[in-house]
Amino acid sequence: APKPAAPKAAAPAAVAAAASAPGAARAERRVKMNRMRKSIGRSMKEAQNTACMLTTFQEVDMSAIMALRKEYKDEFEAAHGVRLGFMGAFVKASAYGLQQLPAVNAVIDDAKQEIVYRDYADISVAVASPKGLVVPVIRNAQSLSIHEVEGTIGELALRARNDELGMEDMMGGTFTITNGGVFGSLLSTPILNSGFGPQSAILGMHFTKQRAVVLKNGEIAARPVMYLALTYDHRLVDGREAVTFLCLVRDQIEDPRRLILGC
């Protein structure tokens, strides 16, 4: 019986023709990875190789916090010299949640096979810089007021834009918040930030969009809704704790009075 014909190789002439087509721009260039990019890449891969990552989701009605910001943003800036954003509220809500659920703020010491519980909340916040996304740390967030958090975020963001952040500014965080919503992301599954110090959870904020919501009285109304994502190390954090944490954050954002009352 005749043998089947071998598959034909791609014609070199076709490739050459595409490369020589009029107006074709097919240049390539190589750029050395900077130290920050290499460090971020290593930390992400390390997190994938070490942690058992799982992501859970929740939605939050942003109506109350948006109304609060609209009403008081001018007075807030006049009183404190910083702008009132949403990140300050999410940092404070997260710090409260970390205190209520210590496992989310803890980490596994693999070498000693021990769990390290941390009674402080050093929250890393992702901000843009000329070298890419960086994660400077807000130290002792649990003890700061909202205006102190907003002031710290503003200072860190300015230093990031001016390429003035050092490695020490990003070391030692116990929890991370990243906001893909500023770029239009509706939903994502963030990767644990473990390259600058071991962490067991990361909160992802997303784009706020008007959605149809069923109210408590059964009516349907348009509400500004944000999807939240919490990626966590399932070796340490159980599903109950992860979901409870997200619900605590949601409750504080939906009723900002809780941020003041601590409940």
N, C-alpha and C positions, 0 to 999 in steps of 0.2 A: 504494500500500500504506500502511496506517496506520503512523504513527511509534510506536516503542516508548515506553511511558510512562516519564517521568523518575523516578528513585528518590525516594521520599518522605523529606523531612527529618525529623530527630528531632522529636517533638512537644514543644514547650516546656511543654505542660501536664503531661507525664509527669515532666519534670525538676522542675517546680515542686511537683508532688505529692510526689516523693521528699524534697525539701527541707523540706516542711511536715509530713512524717510525724511522728506522736507519738513523742517521745523521741529524735528524730534529732539527733545532735551533729555538725554540719558546719562548725564554725568553722575558720578558717585564721588563722595568725599568721606574721609575718615577723621573722626575727632576723638582724642583721648578722653576716657571717662574721668570726670573729676572725682576727688576723694569722697565728696558728699554722695554722689550718685552711686559709687561703688559700695559705700556703707549702707545706703538705703536698700540696694539690691541684695546685699548679703543678709540684712536683717529680715527681709521679706521671705527669702528662701529658707532661712533658719527657722522662721515661724512655721512655714509649711512642713518642714522636715521634723519638727519637734512636737508642736501642739496638735491636739485633736480639735480642729476648728469647726464650729457650728454657728450658724447665723439664725437669729430669730427676729421677727419684725413686729412693729406696732405702728399705729397711725395716731397723729396728734392734731387736734383742732387748734389752729393758731389764732383764732379770733380774739381771745382775751389778751394775749401777750402783744398782738399787733395793735389793739385798741389802746393798751397801756402805753406802748411806745409812742403812738401818734399823739396822745394827750400830753405826755410828760417829757418828750425828748428835748424840747427847747429849755425847759426849766432844769432838767437833769444836766444838760451841757453847761448851762450858765452857773449851776451850783458846783459842779465837779470838774469842769474843764475837759471832759471827755464825752464822746458820743454814746448814746444809748443804743446798743444793737441787740441782737437776739443771742449771740454767743455767750454773753455774760450770764443770761438766765439759764442756758443749757449747762454751763460749767457749774453753776451753783446747784442746779437740780441734780446733776451727776454726782457732785461731791456729797450731797445729802444721801443719794442712793447708795454710794460706796460705804458710807458710815452705817447704813441700815443693813447692808448685805456685804459683810467683810470678805466673803469668798471672791467676789467680783474684783476686789482691790488687792487680793492676795496673789501669790505666785508659788509655783513648785520649784524647789531647789533640787534639781535632778541629781546632782552629785551626792547630796546628803540624804536624798529621799525624805525631805521635810517640806512642810507647807509654811511659808513665811507670810504672816498676816501683818499688814501695815495700817497703823492707826491714823495716818495722814493721807491726804489726797493731793498728790503732785500730778496735775492733769496736763498732758501734752496736747497742744492744739496745732493742727495742721495749717500752715500759712504758705503762701507762694513767695518764692525768692527767685533771683536771676538764675540760680543753679538748680531750680526745681522745687518740689514741695518739701518743706522742712517742718519739724515738729518741736518747737521750743516748749519749755515746761513752765506752767504757772504753779509755783511752789505754795504749799499749804492753802489750797483753794478753799478748803472747808472753813478756814478762819477769815477769809476775805469777804468784804461787802461786794455788791454787784458793781459799784463804781470803781472799786479797787481792781476787780477782775477786768472790767472794760479798759481801765487805764493800762494794766499790764499787757493785755492783748494788743492794744494800740501801739505800745512801745515796742513789743516784740515784732509786730508786723512791720513797723518802720525800719527796725534794724535788719529784718529779713530782706526788705526791698533794697536797702543800702548795702547788702552783703556784709553785714557787720556781726552776724551771729557766729559764735564759736561752738565747738563740740560740747563744751561744758553747759551751754544753754539748753541742750537737748538731752542731756544725760539724766537718768534717774526717775523718769516719769512712771507713775503707777497705773495710769489709765490714759486713753487717748480719745479725742473727739476730732472727727474729720467731717468737713462740710462740702460734699460734692454738689450740693444744691446751688452754690454760687456759680457753677459752670453749667447748670441746667440738668444735672442728674436727677432722675426720678426715683431710682432704686439701685442699690449696689450691695455687695457683700464685702465689707472692708477686711483687710488682712491685718492680723495682730502686729503691733509695733513693738518688736522685741530687741531691735538692734542697739538701742541706747539705754537698755535696762529692761529686765524681764517684765512682761505684762501679761494679763490673762483676759483682757477684754478691750474692745474698741467700739465706740458709738459712732454710727454714720448718720449724719443729717442730710436731707435732700431738698429738692426744689418744692416750694410751697405752691400748690395749685388749687384753684376753685373746683370743688367736687360736690356732688349731690350727697347729702348726709340725712339720715333719718334721725330726727330729734326725739327727745324723750316723750314728747306729746304725740308722736306718730307722724308729725308733719315732715315733709321733705324740703330741705332748704340748701342753698349753696353756701359752703363754708371753705375757708382756706385751710387745706389739709397738707401736712407734711408726713411722709413715711420715714420712720426711724428704723435703723438696723443695728443690732448688737451682735457682733462676732465675739465668741468667747471660747476659752479652752475647756472643752468638755471633760478633760481629765480631772479638773478641779471644780468647775462651776456646773451645777446641775441645771436642767431645764427650768425647774421651778424658780430657782434664784435668778436666772437670766430674764425670764418673763416678768417676774416681780420687779426687778430693777427697771426694766423698760416701762412698766406701768407706773412706777413711782415718778420717773422722769416725765411721762405723759401727764400725770395728775398735777404736777407742779407747774408745768407749762400751760395747761388748760385753765388752771386757777392760780394766777401769779401771787395771790395772797399767801399761798402756802410757802412761797420762797421766803417771805418775811417771818411767818409763824414757825417755819421748820417742821412741817407736818405733811 
